[in-house]
């Protein structure tokens, strides 16, 4: 066990007023406190800046005339722009009637009179806008007469544009009605049409040489083939160097077997063809699937062929 470290001894409680005074002394110039003496206070920066500017203007450091000149030029330019835009000014607003309460008139009567005047004013404005007319009145408020307004250029232009749009729409409709309406096709019909178009394009684009190279050959069931087909290749392909491997040119073991047994198989093929024709006429035998499911005669024939090929291959290997 190590030595026990003694704790800090509590030598009485410190004076709180003294602690507060020390703390305030450290934060005296850092916080926004109430002034200690209200008669002796420091002026704020903004106020001092305002006083400086005032003194500068009194001394004549700032030119007031320049500012006035600038304002005058601005006003002139504004007036010129307004004069140009006089043509396209909006219509002057009709003077709104002033509502003043008459002597010895109650509040209810005054409100009722105001309502009548406002409804009358709204109806009058609507009438003027509808018939493009101005109603003239006396100072007393009696109707003197009705004057027709001048035609506005902008309104005329807008009307002309609207008319043109309508005529264009009508012409388009007439054109569509004149042209023979084709019957709408369903999705399946559209798809079949697209497929036909694709086929026709392929037939038109393909050349005779291209077709001969990729033509599909249908071989009847029971046909015996003794070698790969001798393809008639275009001249460009034939001129290529002999070093590159070509299909049907390699010296394979099967080729030598076929060459040796060609004479022997010539006689057998004739008999086989005759037998296959007879078999086809009577009943087509399905050679797919496992060998054990085939008929016995066909199975023996296949086994014999297999044995012949194996023996021929062994003889060839022994000769080497």
Order of alpha helices (4+ residues) and beta strands (2+ residues): alpha-alpha-alpha-alpha-beta-beta-alpha-alpha-alpha-alpha-alpha-alpha-alpha
